[in-house]
Amino acid sequence: MQDRWKVEIKGTAEQVWPLVGDVQHHADWSPKPYRANWLSGEPNAVGSTFESFGWLPGKSENRMEGEVTESDPPRRYAVRTRDDKGNTYVNTFVLTTSGASTTVEKIQDTPDPTGFMKLMWPILNGVYVHSAQQKGLDLLKSKAESSPAPSGGVTS
């Protein structure tokens, strides 16, 4: 299953990239508590691995293991994560600059729900997931437009 969200940010992709192209900086614009630690490889390079901890309904410290699968500064960044049940999730960020603004699109590929969750998913997705993801992108916009970019800049 795939979902998409977008936000338009005043600034170039190079200005927005440090917040998007660094998994640890995702905590700066997450609507819920989130943190990530590098496990192997050069941070944010393709093939590097990390663990992340974030909030899910009923689980405030949900641990995921992840790997950077794409890093094409300042255009695309993608990570693949796995939960403790072996489910795989892919989050891809696409940055497109037009004039004085950059559109950030988040594309999230998730396993199809099964059983009871298949019936409840349209409601849960609309009420919790979709709104939380858009809130995160809105926080990214606010952070990117109101403060200098975090250290790190654009790297290849």
LINVENFEN-V644636 format. One record per run of one state. SS is the DSSP state (H for helix, E for strand, L for the rest). FROM is the first residue (numbers start at 1). LEN is the number of residues. Records with the same first field share a line. If there is no record, write none. Layout:
SS: FROM-LEN  FROM-LEN
This chain:
L: 1-1  11-2  21-2  30-4  41-8  57-2  73-3  83-5  99-2  110-5  147-10
E: 2-9  34-7  49-8  59-14  76-7  88-11  101-9
H: 13-8  23-7  115-32
